[in-house]
Amino acid sequence: MANHLYRLYKKLQNKRANTLMFLGVFSLFLMVVTALILISSAVSVAAYVIIEGFTYPNNEIPEVITNAISNLIVALAIYELQRALSHELRKPAIGEVTHILRRSTPRFIVVVCVALSLEGLIFVIKFGQTGKAELLVYPALIILAAAILLICLGLFLRFAPEETVAGHLVEEVKNPEPNIAISTEKNPGPPKK
């Protein structure tokens, strides 16, 4: 029995090592993609400024500038995903799946919501300059999607189980006897019967 458990432990350990290696390579790939997006945005804006200058004909924001801002928003979301992956790589695989999700998901979802909101605002500016009001429906839907995503994140955090330690809720570990109330006062006085 012990030999079987040892082989199972080694198998799981090798699987974790393979997963960590894949996540490390994927994290590096995401960092390279982020760098390429930033470099391409900087080059396109610099080329536009060199060729056209800082003047905007008809007081319109050039498409190159709005595309560069959109690219920066995408780069921010990719960078945050890379940071979340590298953050998870450094932590040991302890805990339940919901605990791991509660720990790493909110930050990434908030960055995605910010990116969606900024993208929607960029489109509002872009389509507002064209004078076609019917095109403003699409940015409004993008901003609505960001709001729905934030609401869903809040519901997940509200209804997902709290952090657990070895299968017990953290509150149970802090207060093992359910009949004794934990007081937050500095000098609570004698216990009441």
C-alpha positions in Angstrom: 0.0 0.0 0.0 2.8 2.5 0.9 4.6 1.7 -2.3 1.4 2.4 -4.3 1.0 5.7 -2.5 4.6 6.6 -3.1 4.3 5.9 -6.9 1.1 8.0 -7.0 2.9 10.8 -5.1 5.8 10.7 -7.6 3.3 10.7 -10.6 1.5 13.8 -9.2 4.8 15.5 -8.5 6.0 14.9 -12.1 2.6 16.1 -13.4 3.0 19.3 -11.4 6.5 19.8 -12.7 5.3 19.4 -16.3 2.5 21.9 -15.6 4.9 24.4 -14.0 7.2 24.1 -17.0 4.3 24.7 -19.4 3.1 27.7 -17.4 6.6 29.1 -17.3 7.0 28.8 -21.1 3.5 30.3 -21.6 4.3 33.1 -19.2 7.4 33.9 -21.2 5.4 33.8 -24.4 2.9 36.3 -23.0 5.7 38.6 -22.0 7.2 38.5 -25.5 3.7 39.3 -27.0 3.3 42.2 -24.6 6.7 43.6 -25.6 5.9 43.2 -29.3 2.6 45.0 -28.9 4.3 47.9 -27.0 7.1 48.2 -29.6 4.7 48.1 -32.5 2.5 50.8 -30.9 5.5 53.0 -30.2 6.8 52.6 -33.7 3.4 53.4 -35.3 2.9 56.5 -33.2 6.4 57.7 -33.8 6.1 57.2 -37.5 2.8 59.1 -37.6 4.3 62.0 -35.6 7.3 62.1 -37.9 5.3 62.0 -41.1 2.2 64.0 -40.1 3.3 66.1 -37.1 1.2 67.0 -34.1 -1.6 68.6 -36.1 -5.0 66.9 -36.3 -7.0 67.8 -39.4 -10.6 68.7 -38.7 -9.9 68.3 -34.9 -10.2 64.5 -35.2 -8.1 62.1 -33.2 -6.2 60.0 -35.8 -6.9 56.4 -36.1 -3.2 55.6 -35.5 -3.5 57.1 -32.0 -6.7 55.3 -31.1 -5.3 52.0 -32.4 -2.2 52.6 -30.3 -4.3 53.2 -27.2 -6.3 50.0 -27.9 -3.1 48.1 -28.3 -1.8 49.4 -25.0 -5.0 48.3 -23.3 -4.6 44.8 -24.8 -0.9 44.8 -23.7 -2.0 45.7 -20.2 -4.4 42.8 -20.0 -1.9 40.3 -21.4 0.8 41.6 -18.9 -1.6 41.1 -16.0 -2.3 37.6 -17.2 1.4 36.9 -17.3 1.8 38.4 -13.8 -1.0 36.2 -12.4 0.6 33.1 -14.0 4.1 33.9 -12.7 2.6 34.6 -9.3 0.9 31.2 -9.2 4.1 29.5 -10.3 5.9 30.7 -7.2 3.2 29.4 -4.8 2.9 25.8 -3.7 -0.1 23.9 -4.9 -2.0 23.8 -1.6 -5.7 24.3 -1.2 -8.8 23.6 -3.1 -9.6 24.8 -6.6 -12.0 27.5 -5.3 -9.4 28.8 -3.0 -6.9 29.1 -5.8 -9.6 30.8 -8.0 -10.5 33.3 -5.2 -6.8 34.1 -4.9 -5.9 34.8 -8.5 -9.0 35.4 -10.6 -10.3 38.8 -9.2 -7.2 40.8 -10.2 -7.2 39.5 -13.7 -11.0 40.0 -14.1 -10.7 43.6 -12.9 -8.0 44.3 -15.4 -10.1 42.7 -18.2 -13.1 44.9 -17.1 -10.9 48.0 -17.1 -9.6 47.1 -20.5 -13.1 46.5 -21.9 -14.3 49.8 -20.4 -11.4 51.8 -21.9 -11.9 50.1 -25.2 -15.6 51.0 -25.1 -14.7 54.6 -24.3 -12.2 54.7 -27.2 -14.9 53.5 -29.5 -17.3 56.1 -28.2 -14.8 58.8 -29.1 -14.0 57.2 -32.4 -17.7 56.7 -33.4 -18.7 60.0 -31.9 -16.4 61.8 -34.4 -18.1 60.1 -37.4 -21.5 61.6 -36.5 -23.3 58.3 -36.8 -25.3 57.7 -33.6 -26.3 54.2 -34.5 -22.6 53.1 -34.2 -22.6 54.1 -30.5 -24.6 50.9 -29.7 -21.5 48.7 -30.0 -19.3 50.6 -27.4 -22.3 50.7 -25.1 -22.6 46.9 -25.3 -18.9 46.6 -24.6 -19.2 48.7 -21.5 -22.3 46.8 -20.5 -20.4 43.5 -20.9 -17.7 44.9 -18.6 -20.3 45.8 -16.0 -21.9 42.3 -16.2 -18.5 40.7 -15.8 -17.8 42.8 -12.7 -21.2 41.8 -11.3 -20.5 38.1 -12.0 -17.1 38.4 -10.2 -18.9 39.9 -7.2 -21.4 37.1 -7.2 -18.6 34.5 -7.4 -16.7 36.1 -4.6 -19.8 36.3 -2.5 -21.0 32.7 -3.0 -17.7 30.8 -3.4 -16.6 29.2 -0.2 -14.1 31.1 2.0 -10.5 30.1 2.3 -10.0 26.6 3.8 -7.2 25.2 5.8 -7.0 21.4 5.6 -10.7 21.1 4.8 -11.9 23.4 7.6 -13.1 26.9 7.2 -10.7 29.5 8.4 -13.3 30.7 11.0 -13.5 27.1 12.4 -9.7 27.0 12.7 -9.6 30.3 14.5 -12.5 29.3 16.8 -12.6 25.5 17.3 -15.3 25.6 19.9 -18.5 26.9 18.2 -20.2 27.8 21.6 -17.5 30.3 22.6 -17.8 33.6 20.9 -14.6 35.4 19.9 -14.6 39.0 21.1 -12.9 41.8 19.3 -12.7 44.0 22.4 -9.3 44.4 24.1 -10.6 43.6 27.6 -13.9 41.7 27.1 -14.3 40.9 30.8 -15.4 37.6 32.3 -17.3 35.2 30.1 -21.1 35.3 30.3 -23.0 32.2 31.2 
